[in-house]
């Protein structure tokens, strides 16, 4: 056992755990109160994927000492989409070490049928993507249940903004902005390269505050960029950085990722635009989506099919008075991105003063969305409502 594992045996210990939850970031909770017999493990903190091995060792130790098996195991990885994990074989690791309990020598690595196993992930399409993963990797999941939970990164973003004393900052739509858009790009992605290229080709880039920080640059970046269809590297060299309110050296994953320049972001631009992390297959929502909601900033991003329908289902109101969301239903990603670009072009042709009036006319709706982002209860499902320190 390590100090990463907290064991709860009595109601008094559970109440003490809840009382001190703000001071804890417990990765593994072992609740052995009568009627519980549940272990919950989060992979969201630091090098959290190592917790699978800790979990496996902990359960093996209980088996070896005849303490018995848990009735239920939760493993949560809410801040990453499923498809980004495939190279690291995280799901295979979860199945073969986290959920599988070896009782007999030579058993194949499949979960013990007597244990209820639940994997909770940040990808809303996790069930279908797990099935695809199984075909590719020939992994048997036994009786594992999967659940897509979209608020892991919202929780993390809220905590970061609060820590930065930025939780009270709000967009100033009564200012006199000089730009229609702000387009921030820290991590290099194909759809972001296509967007920045298109913004240059149409000269709409002149109506943007924008950055290109090349955080986590793509392997074999030169070949990748040059082989992308429709990319003109003479317009902008994506192997270089374009800084706005911070440099790459200042961008720290755990502290400054959600830092916002008041001038560029809250005062001198009207709409936050760009491409989300995984618009191809995963239904994944990151801090790029949550930050503008938390700041009362109007945003218009490109993401997976039905992205805006998902946001509406999560309780957020759409800005139909400003945007045409009809492209949201298009299945083909390239076609959907083309229509997204067309809508950006239409918006760019609206004079700033007129666009600002449209935004001011829906200020109440913007503030309702902001309040919803700050106030919505993230601890709505098991195991987060029982063990809140599992949320990032």
Number of C-alpha atoms within 10 A of each C-alpha: 12 8 8 16 19 17 17 20 15 13 12 10 15 17 12 12 21 16 10 11 15 10 10 13 15 21 26 27 23 21 23 16 15 9 8 14 17 20 24 24 27 25 24 21 17 10 8 13 19 13 23 23 14 20 28 18 15 16 25 18 14 13 16 10 9 9 11 13 18 19 15 16 23 22 26 26 26 27 26 18 26 26 18 14 12 14 8 10 12 18 22 20 16 21 22 21 21 24 31 23 22 19 11 7 6 7 10 11 18 19 23 18 13 12 18 17 24 20 22 21 26 25 26 21 19 23 17 11 17 17 13 13 18 14 10 10 11 10 17 17 22 15 16 19 13 19 17 21 22 24 25 23 24 25 22 20 22 21 14 19 22 12 11 14 11 17 16 9 14 19 20 19 20 10 13 14 19 16 19 27 29 23 22 23 25 20 14 19 20 14 21 21 19 20 23 23 22 19 18 15 12 10 12 17 21 13 17 24 20 21 19 23 24 19 15 10 14 16 8 8 13 13 10 11 20 13 10 12 8 10 17 17 13 8 12 15 13 22 16 10 17 19 16 16 16 15 14 14 8 11 16 11 8 10 13 14 15 20 17 19 12 15 13 20 24 24 20 22 28 28 24 23 23 23 25 21 24 21 19 15 16 22 24 29 29 21 22 22 22 22 22 23 24 27 26 23 26 21 20 22 18 25 27 27 21 17 19 22 15 16 15 12 10 14 12 19 16 16 17 9 10 14 14 15 18 13 19 19 14 15 13 11 17 12 12 21 22 15 19 21 16 13 17 20 15 11 18 18 12 12 10 19 13 10 18 20 13 14 21 14 12 14 15 11 17 23 17 15 23 21 15 17 25 18 9 14 12 18 16 10 10 13 23 15 14 15 19 19 22 28 26 22
